[in-house]
Structures are given as C-alpha cells and as structure tokens.
C-alpha cells in the first residue's frame, strides 16, 4: 500500500484499519501531490485521530507541493494546512465547515503579499466552498504566514453549485486577492441537466475583471448546451465586462484571452456521438464575435498578444468540412483583430483521447 517513491498518495473515504493505514502513510516520504476525497460523505472529525494526524503529517512534508480536498466536511478554520510553507497549489472542491461563519462582510481584510514575493501560492482553485474560503481569509488576518494562501499568482473558480456562501466568500476574496492575481480562470463546470440542484445560473460577479489589476491571462470555460438559457450563458456578461475594461483609466495588462466552449453532452443523454454540426456552425455565425472584435481592438487592449478560441468536441460528430466552414465564419467576425499587428488569433478544436 505504501510506496516510498510515490509521486501521488490518494486517501479516500474508507477509515477501516486506520492504524494500518496510518502506518502505511508514514512510509510515504517523497509524495508531491496529496488528495483527500470524501466521496460526498466524509467529515474529518469522523476520521480516527491517529489517521487524521497521519494525514496532517503527510501534508506537512516538505515534498508535498499540491493539496486537493474534495467533498469533505471540516472545521470552520482550516488553519492546519495554511502553515505548510511547501504548498504551491491548493485545490478545494465542495468542502464545507461543520459550523458556517456568519454572513456579515469582513470589516478587515488581509493585505496581500507583494507581487514578487516568492512565498506566494502558485495556484488557488476552489468550487462550492465559500465558507471555507472566508475561513482562510480570517486565518490570514490572524496568522501572517497564512497570507500566502490568499495571495495566489493563479486563481481558478468553478461556478457549479454557486450559492450565498460562495457569493460571500467570493466578495471577500475579490477584494483581498484579485489585485495581484496574474492568471485567472472561470470554469462553468457542470454537466448535469438544468434541473439538477448543482446546476446554478452563471454568477456574473466572477467576471469582475476590473479588479484584477495585474492580470495578464484570462480563461473562460463555458458549457455550450446551457447557452440557450440566458441566466446560464456567461458570454454576454463577459462582453459587457470587457467593454467596461476597455473604458477604464487604469492600465490593462491583459496579454492572453482564452475562450473555451465545451460541446460534450451533459450527463444522462444518449451515449452516441453528439451531432453538433448545426449548433457549432450556428454559433460561429452569431454577432458576438463582431462585438468581441469591436471591443478588443480598442487602445486599452494594446498589450493583448493572443486570443485563443477553443471548442471541446470529444464524443461529438463534426466532419472536417463543417469545422472548416465554422472556423471561417468565426474568423470573419474577428477581421479587425486579425489585421492588428502583434496580435495572434487562434481558433482550434480539441478532442480528448477516446479510450
């Protein structure tokens, strides 16, 4: 079970034979990445103390640079891993506290580290864990060492299951972290039907790009099958925010803009390849591309070097001739950007390796 040369250690829901598991964990001396997946039902208070301490000891090893916590219930103030100085990437997905903090806005927020501080977290990635994010912010106020967690170079946010807790956590994080974030990704990561409780409307507040004063790379990943529903379509919100950004008096440092549109079928649909010929071709003919073109040629975006538009078409039926037509239609809408010197326009399709 234990491997001294293991790069990754997975510790799942089972807590049987906790003494043996804890002993095995202690043999892992060169783990680089650590994931704790509760499979929707694990509370860390329910983990036997011996095993829990072994997990924390493993997290604290100097070799561990990435920690990923998924589907867990934990104490309100997750201070333990904020003090692990070797961590470079922290991923939190559907992590909830036993006792939620009050909804009152933070009256004081931690000051972020300097943009060139080597102690800064390289990546903070979170989804459906607003209360934990607020707890991290409170920790940063109490412990100076924890400020590195709320000073990430790169920020990822998933919009699945967006609720009041996420809105509150995002409001505070936006104020204390956004000003020094250099790479930012918004991921509309739901493949459940619209009536599924985790398929929430797209929250436009995550596109408050005017707060990201050091931002040089922005990525939006959207699920195309929701775009016919206004409340779930992020593109109009993005166009509005980019237009606002084009009129700001502050310097816009954006160099790369990535737009990814996922055409894969949502869960529960037929398993045959999805015919997207009409939907993709229709989408590339929309006026959103001309609007994007008009915005991004404004002087404010003078530092923009690359715009990459990608379509995820795994398990989709898309003949090469149709793709060529769709790509041509889209590029017609971006004709002014296409002639601007120093700006590269890429339109690509992406297909995962199908096993």
Secondary structure as a PSIPRED ss2 file (coil, helix, strand):
# PSIPRED VFORMAT (PSIPRED V4.0)

   1 X C   1.000  0.000  0.000
   2 X C   1.000  0.000  0.000
   3 X C   1.000  0.000  0.000
   4 X C   1.000  0.000  0.000
   5 X C   1.000  0.000  0.000
   6 X C   1.000  0.000  0.000
   7 X C   1.000  0.000  0.000
   8 X E   0.000  0.000  1.000
   9 X E   0.000  0.000  1.000
  10 X E   0.000  0.000  1.000
  11 X E   0.000  0.000  1.000
  12 X C   1.000  0.000  0.000
  13 X C   1.000  0.000  0.000
  14 X C   1.000  0.000  0.000
  15 X C   1.000  0.000  0.000
  16 X C   1.000  0.000  0.000
  17 X C   1.000  0.000  0.000
  18 X H   0.000  1.000  0.000
  19 X H   0.000  1.000  0.000
  20 X H   0.000  1.000  0.000
  21 X H   0.000  1.000  0.000
  22 X H   0.000  1.000  0.000
  23 X H   0.000  1.000  0.000
  24 X H   0.000  1.000  0.000
  25 X H   0.000  1.000  0.000
  26 X H   0.000  1.000  0.000
  27 X C   1.000  0.000  0.000
  28 X C   1.000  0.000  0.000
  29 X C   1.000  0.000  0.000
  30 X C   1.000  0.000  0.000
  31 X C   1.000  0.000  0.000
  32 X C   1.000  0.000  0.000
  33 X E   0.000  0.000  1.000
  34 X E   0.000  0.000  1.000
  35 X E   0.000  0.000  1.000
  36 X E   0.000  0.000  1.000
  37 X E   0.000  0.000  1.000
  38 X E   0.000  0.000  1.000
  39 X E   0.000  0.000  1.000
  40 X E   0.000  0.000  1.000
  41 X E   0.000  0.000  1.000
  42 X E   0.000  0.000  1.000
  43 X E   0.000  0.000  1.000
  44 X H   0.000  1.000  0.000
  45 X H   0.000  1.000  0.000
  46 X H   0.000  1.000  0.000
  47 X C   1.000  0.000  0.000
  48 X C   1.000  0.000  0.000
  49 X H   0.000  1.000  0.000
  50 X H   0.000  1.000  0.000
  51 X H   0.000  1.000  0.000
  52 X H   0.000  1.000  0.000
  53 X H   0.000  1.000  0.000
  54 X H   0.000  1.000  0.000
  55 X H   0.000  1.000  0.000
  56 X H   0.000  1.000  0.000
  57 X H   0.000  1.000  0.000
  58 X H   0.000  1.000  0.000
  59 X H   0.000  1.000  0.000
  60 X C   1.000  0.000  0.000
  61 X C   1.000  0.000  0.000
  62 X C   1.000  0.000  0.000
  63 X C   1.000  0.000  0.000
  64 X C   1.000  0.000  0.000
  65 X C   1.000  0.000  0.000
  66 X E   0.000  0.000  1.000
  67 X E   0.000  0.000  1.000
  68 X E   0.000  0.000  1.000
  69 X E   0.000  0.000  1.000
  70 X E   0.000  0.000  1.000
  71 X E   0.000  0.000  1.000
  72 X E   0.000  0.000  1.000
  73 X E   0.000  0.000  1.000
  74 X E   0.000  0.000  1.000
  75 X C   1.000  0.000  0.000
  76 X C   1.000  0.000  0.000
  77 X C   1.000  0.000  0.000
  78 X C   1.000  0.000  0.000
  79 X C   1.000  0.000  0.000
  80 X H   0.000  1.000  0.000
  81 X H   0.000  1.000  0.000
  82 X H   0.000  1.000  0.000
  83 X H   0.000  1.000  0.000
  84 X C   1.000  0.000  0.000
  85 X C   1.000  0.000  0.000
  86 X C   1.000  0.000  0.000
  87 X C   1.000  0.000  0.000
  88 X C   1.000  0.000  0.000
  89 X E   0.000  0.000  1.000
  90 X E   0.000  0.000  1.000
  91 X E   0.000  0.000  1.000
  92 X E   0.000  0.000  1.000
  93 X E   0.000  0.000  1.000
  94 X E   0.000  0.000  1.000
  95 X E   0.000  0.000  1.000
  96 X E   0.000  0.000  1.000
  97 X E   0.000  0.000  1.000
  98 X C   1.000  0.000  0.000
  99 X C   1.000  0.000  0.000
 100 X C   1.000  0.000  0.000
 101 X C   1.000  0.000  0.000
 102 X C   1.000  0.000  0.000
 103 X C   1.000  0.000  0.000
 104 X C   1.000  0.000  0.000
 105 X C   1.000  0.000  0.000
 106 X C   1.000  0.000  0.000
 107 X C   1.000  0.000  0.000
 108 X C   1.000  0.000  0.000
 109 X C   1.000  0.000  0.000
 110 X C   1.000  0.000  0.000
 111 X C   1.000  0.000  0.000
 112 X C   1.000  0.000  0.000
 113 X C   1.000  0.000  0.000
 114 X C   1.000  0.000  0.000
 115 X C   1.000  0.000  0.000
 116 X C   1.000  0.000  0.000
 117 X C   1.000  0.000  0.000
 118 X C   1.000  0.000  0.000
 119 X C   1.000  0.000  0.000
 120 X C   1.000  0.000  0.000
 121 X C   1.000  0.000  0.000
 122 X C   1.000  0.000  0.000
 123 X E   0.000  0.000  1.000
 124 X E   0.000  0.000  1.000
 125 X E   0.000  0.000  1.000
 126 X E   0.000  0.000  1.000
 127 X E   0.000  0.000  1.000
 128 X C   1.000  0.000  0.000
 129 X C   1.000  0.000  0.000
 130 X H   0.000  1.000  0.000
 131 X H   0.000  1.000  0.000
 132 X H   0.000  1.000  0.000
 133 X H   0.000  1.000  0.000
 134 X H   0.000  1.000  0.000
 135 X H   0.000  1.000  0.000
 136 X H   0.000  1.000  0.000
 137 X H   0.000  1.000  0.000
 138 X H   0.000  1.000  0.000
 139 X H   0.000  1.000  0.000
 140 X H   0.000  1.000  0.000
 141 X H   0.000  1.000  0.000
 142 X H   0.000  1.000  0.000
 143 X C   1.000  0.000  0.000
 144 X H   0.000  1.000  0.000
 145 X H   0.000  1.000  0.000
 146 X H   0.000  1.000  0.000
 147 X H   0.000  1.000  0.000
 148 X H   0.000  1.000  0.000
 149 X C   1.000  0.000  0.000
 150 X C   1.000  0.000  0.000
 151 X C   1.000  0.000  0.000
 152 X C   1.000  0.000  0.000
 153 X C   1.000  0.000  0.000
 154 X E   0.000  0.000  1.000
 155 X E   0.000  0.000  1.000
 156 X E   0.000  0.000  1.000
 157 X E   0.000  0.000  1.000
 158 X E   0.000  0.000  1.000
 159 X C   1.000  0.000  0.000
 160 X C   1.000  0.000  0.000
 161 X C   1.000  0.000  0.000
 162 X C   1.000  0.000  0.000
 163 X C   1.000  0.000  0.000
 164 X H   0.000  1.000  0.000
 165 X H   0.000  1.000  0.000
 166 X H   0.000  1.000  0.000
 167 X H   0.000  1.000  0.000
 168 X H   0.000  1.000  0.000
 169 X H   0.000  1.000  0.000
 170 X H   0.000  1.000  0.000
 171 X H   0.000  1.000  0.000
 172 X H   0.000  1.000  0.000
 173 X H   0.000  1.000  0.000
 174 X H   0.000  1.000  0.000
 175 X H   0.000  1.000  0.000
 176 X H   0.000  1.000  0.000
 177 X C   1.000  0.000  0.000
 178 X H   0.000  1.000  0.000
 179 X H   0.000  1.000  0.000
 180 X H   0.000  1.000  0.000
 181 X C   1.000  0.000  0.000
 182 X C   1.000  0.000  0.000
 183 X E   0.000  0.000  1.000
 184 X E   0.000  0.000  1.000
 185 X E   0.000  0.000  1.000
 186 X E   0.000  0.000  1.000
 187 X E   0.000  0.000  1.000
 188 X C   1.000  0.000  0.000
 189 X C   1.000  0.000  0.000
 190 X C   1.000  0.000  0.000
 191 X C   1.000  0.000  0.000
 192 X C   1.000  0.000  0.000
 193 X C   1.000  0.000  0.000
 194 X C   1.000  0.000  0.000
 195 X C   1.000  0.000  0.000
 196 X C   1.000  0.000  0.000
 197 X C   1.000  0.000  0.000
 198 X C   1.000  0.000  0.000
 199 X C   1.000  0.000  0.000
 200 X C   1.000  0.000  0.000
 201 X C   1.000  0.000  0.000
 202 X C   1.000  0.000  0.000
 203 X C   1.000  0.000  0.000
 204 X H   0.000  1.000  0.000
 205 X H   0.000  1.000  0.000
 206 X H   0.000  1.000  0.000
 207 X H   0.000  1.000  0.000
 208 X C   1.000  0.000  0.000
 209 X H   0.000  1.000  0.000
 210 X H   0.000  1.000  0.000
 211 X H   0.000  1.000  0.000
 212 X C   1.000  0.000  0.000
 213 X C   1.000  0.000  0.000
 214 X C   1.000  0.000  0.000
 215 X C   1.000  0.000  0.000
 216 X C   1.000  0.000  0.000
 217 X E   0.000  0.000  1.000
 218 X E   0.000  0.000  1.000
 219 X E   0.000  0.000  1.000
 220 X E   0.000  0.000  1.000
 221 X E   0.000  0.000  1.000
 222 X E   0.000  0.000  1.000
 223 X E   0.000  0.000  1.000
 224 X H   0.000  1.000  0.000
 225 X H   0.000  1.000  0.000
 226 X H   0.000  1.000  0.000
 227 X C   1.000  0.000  0.000
 228 X C   1.000  0.000  0.000
 229 X C   1.000  0.000  0.000
 230 X H   0.000  1.000  0.000
 231 X H   0.000  1.000  0.000
 232 X H   0.000  1.000  0.000
 233 X C   1.000  0.000  0.000
 234 X C   1.000  0.000  0.000
 235 X H   0.000  1.000  0.000
 236 X H   0.000  1.000  0.000
 237 X H   0.000  1.000  0.000
 238 X H   0.000  1.000  0.000
 239 X H   0.000  1.000  0.000
 240 X H   0.000  1.000  0.000
 241 X H   0.000  1.000  0.000
 242 X H   0.000  1.000  0.000
 243 X H   0.000  1.000  0.000
 244 X H   0.000  1.000  0.000
 245 X H   0.000  1.000  0.000
 246 X H   0.000  1.000  0.000
 247 X C   1.000  0.000  0.000
 248 X C   1.000  0.000  0.000
 249 X C   1.000  0.000  0.000
 250 X C   1.000  0.000  0.000
 251 X C   1.000  0.000  0.000
 252 X C   1.000  0.000  0.000
 253 X C   1.000  0.000  0.000
 254 X C   1.000  0.000  0.000
 255 X C   1.000  0.000  0.000
 256 X E   0.000  0.000  1.000
 257 X E   0.000  0.000  1.000
 258 X E   0.000  0.000  1.000
 259 X E   0.000  0.000  1.000
 260 X E   0.000  0.000  1.000
 261 X E   0.000  0.000  1.000
 262 X E   0.000  0.000  1.000
 263 X C   1.000  0.000  0.000
 264 X C   1.000  0.000  0.000
 265 X C   1.000  0.000  0.000
 266 X C   1.000  0.000  0.000
 267 X C   1.000  0.000  0.000
 268 X C   1.000  0.000  0.000
 269 X C   1.000  0.000  0.000
 270 X C   1.000  0.000  0.000
 271 X C   1.000  0.000  0.000
 272 X C   1.000  0.000  0.000
 273 X C   1.000  0.000  0.000
 274 X E   0.000  0.000  1.000
 275 X E   0.000  0.000  1.000
 276 X C   1.000  0.000  0.000
 277 X H   0.000  1.000  0.000
 278 X H   0.000  1.000  0.000
 279 X H   0.000  1.000  0.000
 280 X H   0.000  1.000  0.000
 281 X H   0.000  1.000  0.000
 282 X H   0.000  1.000  0.000
 283 X H   0.000  1.000  0.000
 284 X H   0.000  1.000  0.000
 285 X C   1.000  0.000  0.000
 286 X C   1.000  0.000  0.000
 287 X C   1.000  0.000  0.000
 288 X H   0.000  1.000  0.000
 289 X H   0.000  1.000  0.000
 290 X H   0.000  1.000  0.000
 291 X H   0.000  1.000  0.000
 292 X H   0.000  1.000  0.000
 293 X H   0.000  1.000  0.000
 294 X H   0.000  1.000  0.000
 295 X H   0.000  1.000  0.000
 296 X H   0.000  1.000  0.000
 297 X C   1.000  0.000  0.000
 298 X C   1.000  0.000  0.000
 299 X H   0.000  1.000  0.000
 300 X H   0.000  1.000  0.000
 301 X H   0.000  1.000  0.000
 302 X C   1.000  0.000  0.000
 303 X C   1.000  0.000  0.000
 304 X C   1.000  0.000  0.000
 305 X C   1.000  0.000  0.000
 306 X E   0.000  0.000  1.000
 307 X E   0.000  0.000  1.000
 308 X E   0.000  0.000  1.000
 309 X E   0.000  0.000  1.000
 310 X E   0.000  0.000  1.000
 311 X E   0.000  0.000  1.000
 312 X E   0.000  0.000  1.000
 313 X C   1.000  0.000  0.000
 314 X C   1.000  0.000  0.000
 315 X C   1.000  0.000  0.000
 316 X E   0.000  0.000  1.000
 317 X E   0.000  0.000  1.000
 318 X C   1.000  0.000  0.000
 319 X C   1.000  0.000  0.000
 320 X H   0.000  1.000  0.000
 321 X H   0.000  1.000  0.000
 322 X H   0.000  1.000  0.000
 323 X H   0.000  1.000  0.000
 324 X H   0.000  1.000  0.000
 325 X H   0.000  1.000  0.000
 326 X H   0.000  1.000  0.000
 327 X H   0.000  1.000  0.000
 328 X H   0.000  1.000  0.000
 329 X H   0.000  1.000  0.000
 330 X H   0.000  1.000  0.000
 331 X H   0.000  1.000  0.000
 332 X H   0.000  1.000  0.000
 333 X H   0.000  1.000  0.000
 334 X C   1.000  0.000  0.000
 335 X H   0.000  1.000  0.000
 336 X H   0.000  1.000  0.000
 337 X H   0.000  1.000  0.000
 338 X H   0.000  1.000  0.000
 339 X C   1.000  0.000  0.000
 340 X C   1.000  0.000  0.000
 341 X C   1.000  0.000  0.000
 342 X C   1.000  0.000  0.000
 343 X C   1.000  0.000  0.000
 344 X E   0.000  0.000  1.000
 345 X E   0.000  0.000  1.000
 346 X E   0.000  0.000  1.000
 347 X E   0.000  0.000  1.000
 348 X E   0.000  0.000  1.000
 349 X E   0.000  0.000  1.000
 350 X E   0.000  0.000  1.000
 351 X C   1.000  0.000  0.000
 352 X C   1.000  0.000  0.000
 353 X C   1.000  0.000  0.000
 354 X C   1.000  0.000  0.000
 355 X C   1.000  0.000  0.000
